[in-house]
């Protein structure tokens, strides 16, 4: 930290800048808070380690539940994907994605993005970072990039652990489709990769909302909780059929559109609409975050 606080912010007031001074200061500003340093800082935090352990444990907990409770049967109102959850490792992976994509995987995204700027303000270290000097835009870009990387890793860990555990328990076999038929393992892996990509893109709206709230408040829990609360509200509104076409503008309404891939002839329209809605909201919210923070009076 001493390297940052000791860095000169420019020539003293009233003193002339040398010929190379402005370029030197500009270079120093660009070299502050490199991504590696920010990533290490975030990786060492207890909440990062705890969240990593949680996303690794989730597929194992689901596997234990199936092992203890036996193979899922055709219970009334049971989702079709659950009835074939133990047919293969690919089926188990798809089931874990279905059980976690609606809310569980949103938690690490909201946590990593909502804790970016607000945590620095809460620790009263934000003004010292900006005085290093770390340009405000660079600060946001660094934190945004690291948060995106950590969220991506957290999202990938669930299907990777599920595929490894499911293959060990149920074998490397074709993916059995809920409506009948099967997909070869190679095709199933490609479909699952596309599903993961869709889940990541659909979570951008939660990430952007948490990031914007993090620049507005000095309380990390407020930013994280606000993003999660609005996500829950979106899920509730999406389940109200009386809203009709209004639900098409809710990003959460399309959260499970990736399940359209689990059929012989996949449907892409729902996923395309979901991505367009999520990315549109995310771009607006990210722009608001940068605009607000660049004009914000930082006092903490």
N, C-alpha and C positions, 0 to 999 in steps of 0.2 A: 504494500500500500504506500510505502514511503516513496517508491519510484513515481507513483502517480502524483502524490501531493507535492513532491519537490520539483516537478516539471514546471518550467517557466510558462506563464500564460501569454507572454509577449513582452515587448520592450517596455521599460518603465514609462510612466506618464511624463510627457514633455521631452523625452529623449528621442533623438532621431533613430530610425531603424536603419540598419546596415543594408547593403545591397542584397545580401543573402538572408537577412533576418526574416522577412515575411515568408519566404519559401521554406526556411528552416522551421518556423512555427507551424506552417501548414503541414509539413511532413511529420512533425511531432504529434499534431492532433490526429493525423490519420493512423499513426502507429499506436495510439493509446487503446486500451481495453481490447486486445486482440481476442478473436473467438476462442482460441485455446485457453486463455486465462479465464474467460467467462464460463466456458464449459467445465473447467476444473472446479471453479467456485461453486457452480450449481450441483456438480456431481458429488461433492463432499457434504452437501447438506443432508440432514437426516430425513427430511421429507422425500428427497429423491430416492434414497436407499429404501425407505419404507414403501414407497409406491412401486419401485422395481420389484421388491419381494412380493408385493400383493399381486401384481399382474402375472408373475411366474406361478404363484400358488393357485390362482383361480382355476386354470385347466386341471391341475392335479386334484383340487377339491371336487370338481365336477366328475372327474374320473373315479375318485373314491366313492362318490355318491352313487354312480352307476354300478360299481363293483359291489357295494353293500346292498343296494336296493334291487339289483338284478336288472335284466334288460328291460327297457321301457316297453310298455304294452300299448295297445290301442285304446287308451282311456278316453272317456268322453271329453270333447273340447280340447284335446291335446293337439299341439301343433304337429303337423305332419313330419317335420324335420326331426322331431324328438323320437318318433317311432322307429327311425332308422339310424339313430345316433351311434349305436354300437356295431354297425355293419362293417365299418372299416375305419382306418385312421383318418381318411379324408372326411368321412361322415362325422366323426367326432370333432374334427377341426371346424367344420361348418356349423355344428351345433354350438360349440363354444363361441364362435363369432356371433351367432344368433342370440345367445344368452347375454352377451357382453356389449354388443354394439349399441343397443338402445340407450343405456345409461352408464354402465360401468366404465367403458372406455372413454366416456366424456369427462370423467373425474380427473384423470391425469392431464388431459388437455387443458381443462379449466384451471387446474392447479399450476401447471408450468407457465401458462400465459398470464394468469391473474396475479402471479407472485413476482412478475418481472420487475416492474418499476415500483409498485406499492411497497414491496419488502425493503427496497433501498430507502424509500422515504420513511418507512417505519423505523428503520435503524438509524435514521438521521445521517446517512452516508451519501445520499443522492447529491447534495450540494457540493460535497468534497470531490465526487467523481466529475462533476461538471466543471469544477475549478481546476482540474488536473493539468491541461484542459482536455476533456472528452466532449467533442461536439454532440449536441443533443440528438441529431439525426443518427450519428454513428452509435451512440448509446442505445437508441431504440433498435437499430438494425442488428447490433450484436446480440441484444437480449432476445429479439424476435427470432433470429436465426437459431440460437441455442434452444429456445423453447420449442421451436418447430422440430428440431432434431430429437430432443428428448421425447416429445409427444409421439413422433414417428416410431422411435424405438419401443416405447411403451405399447403402442398399438400392435407392432409386429411381434412382440414377445408372446402375446396371447396365442395367435395361431401357430407360431413356431413351436412353442412348448406343447400345445395341444396336438400338433401333428406328430411330434416325437413320442409323446406319451400314448396317443391313440394308436399309432402304428405298433408300438411295443405291446399294447394290450389287445388290439383287434386285428392287426395285420395290415400289410400294404396291399389292399384290394381295391377294385373299382368302387366309385362312389355310387351308392344306391340312391336313386331319386325318390322323393316322397310320393310322387304320383305314379311310380312304376318305371322300370327300366334302370339303366345304369350308365355311368360315364367312365371311360378308361381313365386310369390313374393320371396319365399325362394331361389329358383334357381337364380332369378335375383340378389338378394343381394350377393350371392356367386360369381356370374360372375362379378359384379361390384367390389368386393373386389380383385379379381384376376386382373382386369383391373387397379386398383389403384396400386397394387404391381408391375405390368409391367411398369406403368408410372414412379414410383419411381426408378426402375432399369434402365430404359432408360435415366433418367436424370443424372445418375452417370457420364456420359462422360462430361456433362456440369459442374457438380460439380468439377470433377477432373481437368478440364481445368482451371476453375476459381481459384481453390486452387493452382495449379502450378503457374499461373500468379501472384497470391498474394505473392508468395515467391520470384518472380523475380523482381517485381516493388514495389516502395514505394507509389504508387498512387492507392488507392482502386478503383477509377472510371476507371482506366486503366485496372485493372484485371476484374472488372464486365463487362465493356464495351467490352473488348476483347472476353470474353466468349459468351456474347450475340451476338456480331458481327459474330463470327464463326458459331454460331447456326443458325442465319439468313441465312448466306451463305450456310450452309448445306441444309436448307429448299429450297433455290432457286435451288441449284444443283440437289436436289432430284426430283424436278418438271420437269427437262429437260430429256425427254424420250430418246433423242439422245445419252445420256451417257450409256444407256443399263445396262449391268451387273455391271458397275462401281458403280452404285448407291447402290448396295448391301452392299458396304463397308462404306456407310454413315449412322451413327446412326440415324440421323433425318429422313431418308427414311422410317424407320420402326415405326415412332412415333405413327401412328394411327392403328397399327396392332391389338391393343386390341379391335377394333371394330369388329374383326372376332368372338368375343365372342357373339355378338348380333345376333345370328342365332340359329336355332334349333340344328344343329350339329356344334359346334364351331371348328374353324381351329386353330391349334397351331403352325404351321410351321413358319409363319411370326413373331410371338411373340418370338419363340425360337431363330430365327436369329437375331432379334433386341436386345434381351438380351445379346447374345454372343458377338455381335459387340460392344455394349455399355460397357459391363464389361471389355472386352479386352482392349479397349482404356483407360478406367478409371484406370485399374491396372498400365498401363505404365505411365500415367500422374501422378498418386499418387506417384509412385516410383521416378519419376523425381523430384517431389516437395520435397520429403524427402532428396534425394541425393543432390539437389542444396542447400537447406537450411542448411544442416549439415556442408557444406563446405563454406557457405557464410560468407563474412566479414561484420558483422553487425556493422554499424557506426551510426545508428539512433534509 
